């Protein structure tokens, strides 16, 4: 030991310091955060604030979102003539506070989009994995269903499902969850086909590993990055889909507030009081844009072909 220490000092190296430096290297989410430019960090922080507003905002909403005050109906936002300070955004045609309704609507819209995106992710990943790993007639059948899903406009499928099963919230969530799963299936199938031909997968098969072990320990961990990127892309599209269905009157029914239903109720007042529809529409656009910008950054960061 006495001979090793002088040699380390002579070379200017220190083993403990090297190990400390290795431990301090960021990993996982910390590594992604360290690589993110300041603009992307700003997007993530703003989106985190939006999530906090959706979760805790309704607790601090100044009014009941469904409380009607006809004497205060169609009041403009703060700063305009005849505005009311207790209604900083505005009031709708029934005198309901738009700030309170926007906070409640934001929570419900994001919740529907989140649950729907998780359902879409699970269905798409399972189908894509089966099509890419099993192959044969089973894989061809799965891809045939994917092609049919992509060929038929999903709005027609949603209209048919709502007409048959009604407009209950679970039905709406399931309908939205079945939107976009074919995108996951195609991408996962292509990735699984590539990974399943790698030497380490062939070595695992030769060693007698089960199919489940190969899938969960070798195949799926190597296709996680594109799945995350696709999820961020489809999440914003599901927000817009829920808003579109609510705008058409096929989503969450009144008086429950969602951002899309608020835009739909305000379309008849665009000429006289446009802020009724503009305020929730701007929130939809802002949230969707944030998710898309974060998704673009994740795509550029996690895609190994761009490195």
ABEGO torsion letter per residue (X at the ends): XAAAAAAAAAAGBBAAAAAAAAAABBBEAAAAAAABBAAAAAAAAAAAAAAAAAAAAAAABABBAABBBAAABGBBBBGBBGBBAABAAEBBAAGBBAAAAAAAAAAAAAAAAAAAAAAAAAAAAAAAAAAAAAEEAAAAAAAAAAAAAAABBAAAAAAAAAAAAEABAAAAAAAAAABGAAAAAAAAAAAAAAAAABAAAAAAAAAGBBAAAAAAAAAAAAAAAAAAAAAAAAAAAAAAAAAAAAAAGABBBOABBBAAAAAAAAAAAAAABAAAAAAAAAAAAAAAAAAAAAAAAAAAAABAAAX
